[in-house]
Amino acid sequence: MKTKFSKGILFFLVMILSASAFGQLKKRVAVFVFEDKTDRSWRWWDGKTPGDGMADMLTTELVKSGKYSVMERQEIARIMEEQNLGVTGRVTEQSAAKIGQLLGVELAVMGAVTEFGHAKSDKGGRVRGFGLGVSSQKATVAVDVRFVNTSTGEIIAAENIRQEESSSGLSVSTPQVDFRNRNDFDNSLVGKATRACIEEIVGLVEKQMAVLPWEGKVIQVSGANIFIKPGADSGVKVGDTFVVYSKGEELIDPDTGISLGSEETRIGTIEVTAMISGGQAARATAKSGSGFKQGDLIRLR
């Protein structure tokens, strides 16, 4: 009885240590520029549209969280250019999934800004020749956001986020909002509403990432050396072991032309033996199985 109990405790501790070791692995996310569907020609301090600016803000906040590996916007733009999406800038769920696979990310975030601006109303009269009254301002920012599982091309969540900020007080003028610099924007009602939207989206990213499995890929096989991505920058360490899956022929829907995924076959396991300089890749060797090749998928189990 004591032996069984001890073995049970030992097994439990091993499971905790294993979970802790792999708990440091960072999942990867790509944030695409949000479409601008607003009816006003707003421009931020650097001349960007609301869609450009909100995507930049979201990317920055995800990086600052330290929880994810976030793809650089230049790399996303490069892949889009190679896939002939650079001209139109139009990204669909299917193209986001394809680009996400090429980038090696688990989640793609895309969306559209539907409201971005402020309204102002004044009530009051004249005091000793001056126009003086109570001024009320309200800013509204709204965005439709979608989260795409890049492995399946499926939209796993879609939300409409809408935030408002308002203020009121005595006013003698109604200055036109002019975001000449970032500080002006951050302190404005529109800026505060935008920041609230971004914070809500960050929370949604965390929620979706929690249910997506971590995944990597074999990038090259040279003799006994198996090179994989990601590397140290996503938390991969020497001694980590992964299961390798080979993807079969892609299944294409004959009616829509959309990929329906492919069958996968488990072909073996590998162990990481060294980090590649730069942190984006690692070197591993086979522990079991054979036939590893470029493009194979690596997972925790």
N, C-alpha and C positions, 0 to 999 in steps of 0.2 A: 504493500500500500504506500509506504514511504517512498519507494523507488519510483512508482508511477507518479506520485505527487511531485517529486523532484524533477522528473522528466517533463512533466507538464509545465512547471515553473520555468525550466530551462528553455523549452520551446517558445513560451510566451515572451521571454526576454529576447530571444533571437529575433522573433517577429518584430518586436519594438525597435531593436537596433537596426534591422533591415529597413524598416519604414523610415527611421530617422535618417539613415544614410542616403536613401533615395529622395527624402523629403526636400533636399537641397537642389534637386534638379529643377531648372527653370523652364517653364513652357514658353513658347514663342508666339508672338502676336504681330500682325501687320495692320496698320491703320491706314485706310485709303482716304483720299480727299473727299469730304462730304460735298454733295451737289448743292448748289445755291439755288433754291427755289423761291427766294424772297422776291418781293416786287419793288425793292429799293436798292439803289446802287451804293450800299454801305462799303466803306473801305477802312481797314484797320490802320494802325500806325505805320505799317510797312507796305501798305497798298494792297494787301491780300483781301480776298473776298471772305465773308463769314465762314464759308465751307473750308477754305484753306486754313483760316485762323483756328477754327475749332479742332480740326484734325491735328494741327501743330500743338495746341494746348493739351489735347488728349495724349498725344505721343509723349510729351514732356512729363505729364503726371504719371504715366505708366512707367517711364524710365525711373523717375524719382522714387516710386514705390519700392524698387529693388526686387520685385517679385517675378518679373518676366524679362525675357530677352525680346527687345522691341526692334523690329527691322527699321533701318534708316530709310528716310523718305527718298533719298537719292537712289538707293538700291531698288525700291519699289518702282520708281520712275524708270529706271533702266530696264527692268523686266517688262514693264508696260510698253516701253518703246520697242523692245524686241518682239513682243506679241502683237504689235501694230495697234496698241490701245493708246499710244501717246498722243495721237492726233485728236481723237474725239474726247478722251478723258472719261468716256463712259464705261463704267464697271458694273457688270452684272454678277449675280451670285455665282454663276458658272465660271466666269472669267476670274473672279476673286479667288475661287477655290483653286483654279489652275495656277494662278500666280502664287498663291499661298503654298502650293505643293512645290513649286520651283524654288521658293524662298525657304522652304523647310519649316513652316509655321503650322501650329495647330489651329489657330483661330484668326479669322479675318474680320475686321470691323469696318462697316461701311454704312452710309446713311445720307440724309439730305436735310439741310437747314430749311425749315418751312416758315419760320417767323424770326425776325431780327430787327428790333427797332423800339422806338418809344413814342408815347403820346403825351401831350401836355394840355392842361386846362387851367384857366384863370378865372377867379371870381373876386370882385372887389370894386372899388370906386376911385375917387380922386381925393387926395388929402393935400390941401394947400398947394394945388397946382401940379402935384406929382401923381403919376399913375401908381397906385399901391393896392395890392390885393393878395389873396391867398392863392398860391400856385401849387398845383398838384401834377406830379409826373409819374408815369408808369412805364417800365421797360418790360418787354416780353421777348423771350428767346425760346424757340421750339425746334426740335430736331427729331426726325424719324431715324432710328438706328437699327441696324440688323447685324446679327452675329452669325458667321458662316463657319461650319466645320469643314476645314479644307480637305480632309480625307474623303468625305462623302459628298461635298458640295451642298449639303443640306443647311437651310436656315434653322438654326437651333433656338433662336429667340429673336423677337422683333418688338421694339418698344417705341412709344411716342413720349418724348420727354418735353415738358413745358415748364418753364420757370418764369416768375414775375418778381420784379423789385419795384417798390414805389416810395415816394417821399413827398412831403408837402411842407409849406412854410411861406413866410412873407417873401414877396418877390417884386422887384421893380423892373425886371427885364426878362426876356426869354431868349437867352443866347442859343445860337445854333450849336448842336453838338459837333465837335471837330476833334477827332482823336489824333492829335499831332504826335503823340508818343505813347508808349505802353503804359506809363503811369496814369495818364489821363484816362485811358481805356479802363484800366483795372479799378479806378475810383469812380467810374460812371455807373449808373444804374444798369445800362446794357452790359457792361463788363461784369458786374456782380451776378446778373442773371445768367450770363454765359458761363461763369465759373461754377455756378450751382448745377448747371446742366452737365458740365464736364465731370464734376464730382459724382453725379448720379451714374454717368456712363462708366466711370472707373469701377464703381460698385457692381455694375452689371457684368463687366469683364471678369471680375473676380469670381462672380457666381457661375459664369459659364466655364471658366477655366477649371473650376473645381470638379467638373464632371467629364472633362475631356482627358483622354489618356495621353501621357507623354510619349513622344515618338521621335526617332532619329532616322538616319539613313546611311547606308554604305555608299561612300563616294568613290572608292577605288580599292582594288585588290591587287597586291603585288607580292607574289610568292606567299609566304606565311603571314604577311602583314595585311591587315584589313583596316583601311582608313575610314573613319566615320565622322559624321557631323550630327549634333553640335559637339563642342569640346568644353574646355574649362569655363568659357564665358557663360555657359548654361548649367554649370554645376557638375559636369562629368568629371570623375576622378579616377586615378589609377587604382585598379582593383575592382572597379564596378563591372558587373556582369549583365549582359543583355541577351534577350532572345531575338533571333533573326528570322524574318519571314520573307518569302519570295512572292512577288506579285505575279499573278497569272495575266492572261490577256484581258485588256480592258473591255468591259461590256458597254456597248453603245446602244441607246434606245433608237430603234430604226425610225420612229415617228418624230422624235424631237431632236435627235442628234446629241442629246445630253448623256454624259458618262454616268453609268449606274454602278460604277465601282468595278472591282475585279476580285476573283478568288485569291486567297492567300494560303500559302503552305509553310508550315514551320520547318526550317531546314537545319537549325542548330543553335548553339549559344557561343558567345564571344566574351572575352575578358579584356578590359582596357589595360594596356601596358605602358603607355606614354602619352603625354600631351604634345600637341603640335604648337609651335610658337605662334602667338597671335590669339590663341584660345578658341578659335572657331572650329577646330577639328581635333581628333584624337586618333591614336594608333591602337589596334587591338589584335589579338590572336584567337584562333578557334579553340574552344573548350570541347565542343562536340559538333558533329555534323560536318558537312562539306558543301561545295558548290556555291559558295558565297560570291556575289557579283555586285557590280555597281547598280544602285537603285533599290537594293533590298532594304526592307524596313527593319528598324530595331526598336524593341519595346522592353518594358520591365518584365513582362511575362507573356 
